[in-house]
Amino acid sequence: MEGQELPCVLIDCIGGKHGVYEDHAEFLKERFCLITMKEYLENKNFLGKKIRAIYMWYHRPVINEELLQSLPNLKIVASSGVGIDHLDLNLLSSYGVKVSNTPFIVSTDTADLGMALMLASSRRLVEGHQMAISPDTEYFPANWLGAEVSGATLGIIGMGTIGYKVAERAKAFEMKILYHNRKQRNKEEEHAVGATYCKKIDDLLQQADFVMLAVNLTPQTHKLIGKRELQLMKPTAILINISRGLVVDQDALVEALQNKVIKAAALDVTYPEPLPRDHPLLKLKNVIITPHIGSATMKTRHLMKENMTESIQAGLAGLPIPNEVLL
Protein backbone atom coordinates (compact mmCIF):
# COMPACT_ATOMS: atom_id res chain seq x y z
CA MET A 1 0.00 0.00 0.00
CA GLU A 2 3.01 2.24 -0.52
CA GLY A 3 1.96 5.72 -1.59
CA GLN A 4 -1.60 5.18 -0.38
CA GLU A 5 -3.07 6.70 2.74
CA LEU A 6 -3.97 3.99 5.23
CA PRO A 7 -7.63 3.87 6.29
CA CYS A 8 -8.26 5.30 9.75
CA VAL A 9 -9.50 2.87 12.40
CA LEU A 10 -10.68 3.84 15.87
CA ILE A 11 -9.44 1.79 18.84
CA ASP A 12 -9.83 2.34 22.56
CA CYS A 13 -6.13 2.43 23.48
CA ILE A 14 -2.90 0.45 23.16
CA GLY A 15 -1.66 -1.62 26.08
CA GLY A 16 -2.81 -1.36 29.66
CA LYS A 17 -5.64 -3.34 31.22
CA HIS A 18 -8.13 -3.10 28.37
CA GLY A 19 -6.22 -1.90 25.33
CA VAL A 20 -5.17 -3.61 22.13
CA TYR A 21 -2.07 -5.72 22.79
CA GLU A 22 1.11 -3.88 21.84
CA ASP A 23 2.27 -6.60 19.43
CA HIS A 24 -1.20 -6.62 17.86
CA ALA A 25 -1.00 -2.85 17.45
CA GLU A 26 2.23 -3.19 15.46
CA PHE A 27 0.48 -5.61 13.11
CA LEU A 28 -2.50 -3.27 12.75
CA LYS A 29 -0.33 -0.20 12.12
CA GLU A 30 1.02 -1.85 8.98
CA ARG A 31 -2.52 -1.92 7.58
CA PHE A 32 -4.39 0.96 9.23
CA CYS A 33 -3.89 4.39 10.69
CA LEU A 34 -4.86 3.73 14.31
CA ILE A 35 -6.62 6.49 16.22
CA THR A 36 -7.11 6.03 19.96
CA MET A 37 -10.19 7.32 21.76
CA LYS A 38 -8.01 9.88 23.54
CA GLU A 39 -6.73 11.22 20.22
CA TYR A 40 -10.22 11.25 18.76
CA LEU A 41 -11.74 13.12 21.72
CA GLU A 42 -9.02 15.76 21.51
CA ASN A 43 -9.73 16.44 17.82
CA LYS A 44 -13.27 15.22 17.08
CA ASN A 45 -14.11 17.54 14.20
CA PHE A 46 -11.08 16.58 12.14
CA LEU A 47 -10.62 12.92 13.02
CA GLY A 48 -14.33 12.05 13.11
CA LYS A 49 -14.57 12.46 9.33
CA LYS A 50 -11.49 10.29 8.71
CA ILE A 51 -12.48 7.25 10.78
CA ARG A 52 -13.91 4.48 8.61
CA ALA A 53 -13.86 1.50 10.97
CA ILE A 54 -13.86 0.61 14.66
CA TYR A 55 -11.66 -2.19 15.99
CA MET A 56 -13.60 -3.21 19.09
CA TRP A 57 -11.32 -5.16 21.39
CA TYR A 58 -13.33 -6.71 24.21
CA HIS A 59 -16.24 -4.28 24.16
CA ARG A 60 -14.10 -1.16 23.85
CA PRO A 61 -14.51 1.52 22.70
CA VAL A 62 -18.15 1.77 23.78
CA ILE A 63 -20.36 2.61 20.82
CA ASN A 64 -23.41 4.84 21.32
CA GLU A 65 -25.46 7.19 19.17
CA GLU A 66 -23.35 10.20 20.08
CA LEU A 67 -20.24 8.46 18.77
CA LEU A 68 -22.00 7.28 15.60
CA GLN A 69 -23.26 10.78 14.84
CA SER A 70 -19.68 12.06 14.94
CA LEU A 71 -18.36 9.39 12.52
CA PRO A 72 -20.10 10.12 9.19
CA ASN A 73 -17.83 7.82 7.16
CA LEU A 74 -17.91 4.80 9.47
CA LYS A 75 -18.48 1.60 7.49
CA ILE A 76 -17.82 -1.32 9.82
CA VAL A 77 -17.37 -2.35 13.46
CA ALA A 78 -15.20 -5.43 13.94
CA SER A 79 -15.87 -6.89 17.39
CA SER A 80 -13.71 -9.50 19.07
CA GLY A 81 -15.26 -12.68 20.42
CA VAL A 82 -18.61 -14.29 19.71
CA GLY A 83 -21.01 -12.31 21.92
CA ILE A 84 -22.72 -9.24 20.48
CA ASP A 85 -24.91 -8.33 23.44
CA HIS A 86 -22.77 -5.20 23.97
CA LEU A 87 -23.80 -3.84 20.56
CA ASP A 88 -27.07 -2.21 19.48
CA LEU A 89 -27.38 -3.82 16.05
CA ASN A 90 -30.51 -1.88 15.11
CA LEU A 91 -28.79 1.40 15.93
CA LEU A 92 -25.70 0.50 13.93
CA SER A 93 -27.82 -0.63 11.00
CA SER A 94 -29.73 2.66 11.03
CA TYR A 95 -26.40 4.40 10.40
CA GLY A 96 -25.51 1.98 7.61
CA VAL A 97 -22.71 0.40 9.66
CA LYS A 98 -21.94 -3.29 9.27
CA VAL A 99 -20.77 -5.53 12.11
CA SER A 100 -18.54 -8.58 12.28
CA ASN A 101 -17.41 -10.84 15.12
CA THR A 102 -15.12 -13.88 15.52
CA PRO A 103 -17.41 -16.78 16.49
CA PHE A 104 -15.63 -19.80 15.07
CA ILE A 105 -12.17 -18.82 16.24
CA VAL A 106 -13.10 -18.86 19.93
CA SER A 107 -15.12 -22.07 19.94
CA THR A 108 -12.33 -24.61 20.44
CA ASP A 109 -10.71 -22.87 23.39
CA THR A 110 -14.04 -22.10 25.02
CA ALA A 111 -15.10 -25.74 24.74
CA ASP A 112 -11.77 -26.77 26.26
CA LEU A 113 -12.36 -24.45 29.19
CA GLY A 114 -15.88 -25.82 29.66
CA MET A 115 -14.41 -29.30 30.05
CA ALA A 116 -11.71 -27.98 32.38
CA LEU A 117 -14.33 -26.37 34.62
CA MET A 118 -16.41 -29.53 34.64
CA LEU A 119 -13.42 -31.64 35.68
CA ALA A 120 -12.17 -29.11 38.22
CA SER A 121 -15.56 -28.76 39.91
CA SER A 122 -16.43 -32.45 39.89
CA ARG A 123 -13.07 -33.51 41.31
CA ARG A 124 -12.85 -30.47 43.62
CA LEU A 125 -9.43 -29.48 42.30
CA VAL A 126 -9.36 -25.97 43.78
CA GLU A 127 -10.33 -27.22 47.24
CA GLY A 128 -7.81 -30.04 46.90
CA HIS A 129 -5.03 -27.66 45.94
CA GLN A 130 -5.80 -25.44 48.93
CA MET A 131 -5.76 -28.45 51.23
CA ALA A 132 -2.49 -29.73 49.80
CA ILE A 133 -0.63 -26.44 50.31
CA SER A 134 -2.23 -25.33 53.58
CA PRO A 135 0.22 -25.05 56.51
CA ASP A 136 -2.54 -26.49 58.73
CA THR A 137 -2.86 -29.75 56.79
CA GLU A 138 -1.51 -32.73 58.73
CA TYR A 139 -3.09 -35.53 56.67
CA PHE A 140 -5.27 -36.07 53.62
CA PRO A 141 -8.70 -37.41 54.69
CA ALA A 142 -9.68 -40.67 53.03
CA ASN A 143 -13.34 -39.60 52.80
CA TRP A 144 -12.56 -36.45 50.79
CA LEU A 145 -14.31 -37.38 47.54
CA GLY A 146 -15.40 -35.86 44.27
CA ALA A 147 -17.85 -36.95 41.58
CA GLU A 148 -17.05 -39.04 38.52
CA VAL A 149 -17.26 -37.49 35.06
CA SER A 150 -16.83 -40.57 32.89
CA GLY A 151 -20.21 -42.15 32.26
CA ALA A 152 -22.14 -39.26 33.81
CA THR A 153 -24.92 -37.35 32.03
CA LEU A 154 -24.04 -33.97 30.54
CA GLY A 155 -26.80 -31.56 29.55
CA ILE A 156 -25.68 -28.88 27.08
CA ILE A 157 -27.92 -25.85 26.75
CA GLY A 158 -27.03 -24.18 23.46
CA MET A 159 -25.79 -26.59 20.79
CA GLY A 160 -24.07 -24.09 18.51
CA THR A 161 -20.43 -24.31 17.54
CA ILE A 162 -19.15 -24.19 21.13
CA GLY A 163 -21.80 -26.53 22.50
CA TYR A 164 -21.12 -29.07 19.78
CA LYS A 165 -17.38 -28.99 20.44
CA VAL A 166 -18.12 -29.63 24.12
CA ALA A 167 -20.16 -32.66 23.06
CA GLU A 168 -17.27 -33.94 20.95
CA ARG A 169 -15.00 -33.78 23.98
CA ALA A 170 -17.58 -35.26 26.34
CA LYS A 171 -17.99 -38.25 24.03
CA ALA A 172 -14.38 -39.20 24.78
CA PHE A 173 -15.36 -39.35 28.46
CA GLU A 174 -18.14 -41.79 27.57
CA MET A 175 -20.74 -39.33 28.87
CA LYS A 176 -24.42 -39.55 28.07
CA ILE A 177 -25.08 -36.29 26.22
CA LEU A 178 -28.38 -34.42 26.25
CA TYR A 179 -28.88 -31.05 24.61
CA HIS A 180 -31.47 -28.30 24.35
CA ASN A 181 -31.33 -25.84 21.48
CA ARG A 182 -33.65 -23.60 19.47
CA LYS A 183 -33.24 -25.98 16.54
CA GLN A 184 -32.54 -29.67 16.65
CA ARG A 185 -29.29 -30.79 15.03
CA ASN A 186 -29.57 -33.20 12.13
CA LYS A 187 -29.41 -36.92 12.83
CA GLU A 188 -25.88 -37.30 11.46
CA GLU A 189 -24.54 -34.60 13.80
CA GLU A 190 -26.39 -36.10 16.76
CA HIS A 191 -25.11 -39.59 15.97
CA ALA A 192 -21.51 -38.37 15.61
CA VAL A 193 -21.40 -37.32 19.27
CA GLY A 194 -24.12 -39.56 20.65
CA ALA A 195 -26.33 -36.63 21.64
CA THR A 196 -30.06 -36.75 22.42
CA TYR A 197 -32.27 -33.73 21.81
CA CYS A 198 -34.50 -32.44 24.62
CA LYS A 199 -37.20 -30.22 23.17
CA LYS A 200 -38.09 -29.06 26.69
CA ILE A 201 -35.32 -27.64 28.83
CA ASP A 202 -37.00 -29.10 31.93
CA ASP A 203 -36.36 -32.64 30.71
CA LEU A 204 -32.65 -31.92 30.40
CA LEU A 205 -32.39 -30.23 33.79
CA GLN A 206 -34.05 -33.13 35.59
CA GLN A 207 -31.71 -35.74 34.12
CA ALA A 208 -28.29 -34.10 33.89
CA ASP A 209 -25.42 -34.58 36.36
CA PHE A 210 -23.73 -31.57 34.74
CA VAL A 211 -25.53 -28.68 33.05
CA MET A 212 -23.34 -26.59 30.76
CA LEU A 213 -24.55 -23.24 29.40
CA ALA A 214 -23.26 -22.32 25.95
CA VAL A 215 -25.95 -19.97 24.62
CA ASN A 216 -25.72 -16.42 23.31
CA LEU A 217 -27.15 -13.73 25.57
CA THR A 218 -30.42 -12.54 24.05
CA PRO A 219 -33.69 -11.28 25.53
CA GLN A 220 -34.86 -14.90 25.41
CA THR A 221 -31.85 -16.27 27.33
CA HIS A 222 -31.61 -13.47 29.90
CA LYS A 223 -31.79 -15.24 33.30
CA LEU A 224 -32.67 -18.44 31.49
CA ILE A 225 -31.56 -20.33 34.59
CA GLY A 226 -33.44 -19.05 37.62
CA LYS A 227 -34.87 -20.41 40.85
CA ARG A 228 -37.37 -22.69 39.12
CA GLU A 229 -34.78 -24.21 36.80
CA LEU A 230 -32.27 -24.73 39.60
CA GLN A 231 -34.89 -26.54 41.66
CA LEU A 232 -35.47 -28.92 38.75
CA MET A 233 -31.82 -29.97 38.80
CA LYS A 234 -30.53 -32.90 40.82
CA PRO A 235 -29.14 -32.01 44.27
CA THR A 236 -25.90 -33.67 43.09
CA ALA A 237 -25.76 -31.64 39.85
CA ILE A 238 -23.12 -29.08 38.90
CA LEU A 239 -23.86 -25.97 36.81
CA ILE A 240 -21.17 -24.76 34.40
CA ASN A 241 -21.48 -21.40 32.63
CA ILE A 242 -19.23 -20.55 29.67
CA SER A 243 -21.72 -18.22 27.97
CA ARG A 244 -22.64 -14.92 29.67
CA GLY A 245 -23.22 -14.10 33.31
CA LEU A 246 -26.71 -12.73 32.73
CA VAL A 247 -27.91 -16.09 31.44
CA VAL A 248 -28.10 -17.08 35.13
CA ASP A 249 -30.05 -15.38 37.90
CA GLN A 250 -27.11 -14.99 40.27
CA ASP A 251 -29.19 -14.32 43.36
CA ALA A 252 -31.10 -17.55 42.74
CA LEU A 253 -27.79 -19.36 42.16
CA VAL A 254 -26.35 -18.15 45.46
CA GLU A 255 -29.47 -19.33 47.28
CA ALA A 256 -29.38 -22.71 45.52
CA LEU A 257 -25.72 -23.26 46.39
CA GLN A 258 -26.13 -22.17 50.01
CA ASN A 259 -29.15 -24.42 50.49
CA LYS A 260 -27.67 -27.39 48.63
CA VAL A 261 -30.37 -27.31 45.96
CA ILE A 262 -27.49 -28.13 43.59
CA LYS A 263 -24.04 -29.38 44.48
CA ALA A 264 -21.73 -26.82 42.89
CA ALA A 265 -21.14 -24.28 40.13
CA ALA A 266 -18.21 -23.46 37.87
CA LEU A 267 -18.42 -20.06 36.20
CA ASP A 268 -16.20 -18.42 33.60
CA VAL A 269 -18.68 -15.54 33.42
CA THR A 270 -20.54 -13.46 36.01
CA TYR A 271 -22.28 -10.12 36.18
CA PRO A 272 -20.64 -7.78 36.69
CA GLU A 273 -17.08 -8.79 35.88
CA PRO A 274 -15.30 -8.86 38.20
CA LEU A 275 -17.81 -9.38 40.99
CA PRO A 276 -17.74 -6.98 43.95
CA ARG A 277 -15.21 -8.31 46.43
CA ASP A 278 -17.89 -8.88 49.04
CA HIS A 279 -20.20 -10.86 46.72
CA PRO A 280 -21.49 -14.06 48.36
CA LEU A 281 -20.41 -16.21 45.38
CA LEU A 282 -16.80 -15.44 46.28
CA LYS A 283 -17.25 -16.91 49.75
CA LEU A 284 -18.69 -20.28 48.76
CA LYS A 285 -16.42 -23.33 48.69
CA ASN A 286 -18.59 -25.09 46.13
CA VAL A 287 -17.99 -22.46 43.46
CA ILE A 288 -15.13 -22.06 40.99
CA ILE A 289 -14.88 -18.72 39.18
CA THR A 290 -12.45 -17.91 36.39
CA PRO A 291 -11.97 -14.41 34.89
CA HIS A 292 -13.80 -14.85 31.56
CA ILE A 293 -10.92 -16.66 29.88
CA GLY A 294 -12.81 -18.88 27.44
CA SER A 295 -10.81 -17.65 24.45
CA ALA A 296 -7.72 -16.52 26.35
CA THR A 297 -4.93 -18.37 24.57
CA MET A 298 -2.17 -16.75 22.55
CA LYS A 299 -3.08 -18.57 19.35
CA THR A 300 -6.76 -17.69 19.52
CA ARG A 301 -6.15 -14.01 20.28
CA HIS A 302 -3.74 -13.89 17.33
CA LEU A 303 -6.36 -15.43 15.04
CA MET A 304 -9.00 -13.01 16.35
CA LYS A 305 -6.77 -10.08 15.42
CA GLU A 306 -6.26 -11.45 11.90
CA ASN A 307 -9.96 -12.19 11.43
CA MET A 308 -11.00 -8.72 12.58
CA THR A 309 -8.44 -7.18 10.24
CA GLU A 310 -9.79 -9.19 7.29
CA SER A 311 -13.32 -8.12 8.13
CA ILE A 312 -12.38 -4.44 8.21
CA GLN A 313 -10.47 -4.68 4.94
CA ALA A 314 -13.37 -6.46 3.26
CA GLY A 315 -15.91 -4.00 4.62
CA LEU A 316 -13.95 -1.00 3.39
CA ALA A 317 -13.42 -2.60 -0.02
CA GLY A 318 -17.11 -3.40 -0.44
CA LEU A 319 -16.45 -7.14 -0.40
CA PRO A 320 -18.32 -9.86 1.52
CA ILE A 321 -17.41 -9.57 5.19
CA PRO A 322 -16.18 -12.69 7.00
CA ASN A 323 -18.49 -13.49 9.92
CA GLU A 324 -20.79 -10.54 9.29
CA VAL A 325 -23.44 -10.25 11.98
CA LEU A 326 -26.85 -9.93 10.39
CA LEU A 327 -30.04 -8.66 11.97
Salt bridges, closest charged atoms under 4 A:
GLU5 OE2 - LYS50 NZ 3.17
GLU26 OE2 - LYS29 NZ 3.87
GLU30 OE1 - ARG31 NH1 3.19
GLU42 OE2 - LYS38 NZ 2.77
GLU66 OE2 - LYS44 NZ 3.84
ASP85 OD1 - ARG244 NE 3.13
ASP112 OD1 - ARG169 NE 2.64
GLU127 OE2 - ARG124 NE 3.21
GLU189 OE2 - ARG185 NH1 3.25
GLU190 OE1 - LYS187 NZ 3.69
ASP202 OD1 - ARG228 NH2 2.90
ASP209 OD1 - LYS234 NZ 2.94
GLU229 OE2 - ARG228 NH2 3.28
GLU255 OE2 - LYS227 NZ 3.78
GLU273 OE1 - HIS292 ND1 2.87
GLU306 OE2 - HIS302 NE2 3.03
